[in-house]
Amino acid sequence: MSRTPIIAGNWKMHNTIAEATALVAALKEAGNKNHAEIIIAPSYTALAVAAHTAKGSEIKIAAQDVHWEDKGAFTSAVSPVQAKDAGATHTIIGHSERRSVFGDTDEILNKKVAAALRHNLTVIFCVGETLEEREANKTLDVIAAQLENGLKGFTAEQLKGLVIAYEPVWAIGTGKTATPEQAQEVHAAIRAQLAKTYGDEFAQATRILYGGSVKDTNVDEIMAKPDVDGALVGGQSLIADKFARIINFN
Ligand code: PGA
């Protein structure tokens, strides 16, 4: 089965409104020779302008996170209703920076997934091990638990369209990339777990992205692996020509 590749850019806490507008405008001219789904995750402040600028192109917009309630007294949080209203069709959930810096637990992430699904936002659910966990040979166990706990209670039907991002924590923003073989090993394990839990059809249809220091210079070899269906890119998604090259991977 051939899966449409996804190239997603996570801008994290970067870009003003003017910078976001210019970057999306530049990406509209980037070409898309692989017919990939292109997704950009700007800060909340630039969601609406990014969505507006992307109009008429293939670029889709994601929130970097959403709260688990639709509205209420949650100072500084943004709800899935608001993210959607600003133009998001997708949301990242469980990015390692959310887990480690902001304390998002599996239980919180599970509620956020529910909130996103309730509003038909496509979830890009992130999993990944720390260096310590990898060195202790716990990688596959850690990821299995993150998937099981974060996605607990949903059926295959409810999760239809789900995207998984495997992002080893030790590779994020460090310049250290997992080898294509390391990525493939984990991606295959994730797909096997999805098959066991949700059935083979669901597993075969689910896009599994690799994230962690994806660059214009290493994207081709990573994308060549059979279970790598795309990339979630941080640093290099901020640079128009680098991200354009990643979108147009070979
Ligand atoms: P990086 O970030 O590409 O800068 O390593 C990836 C991510 O955090 O999604």
Residues whose N, C-alpha, C, O or C-beta is under 5 A from the ligand:
A	BS01	PGA	N10 A171 I172 G173 T174 G211 G212 S213 V214 L232 V233 G234 G235
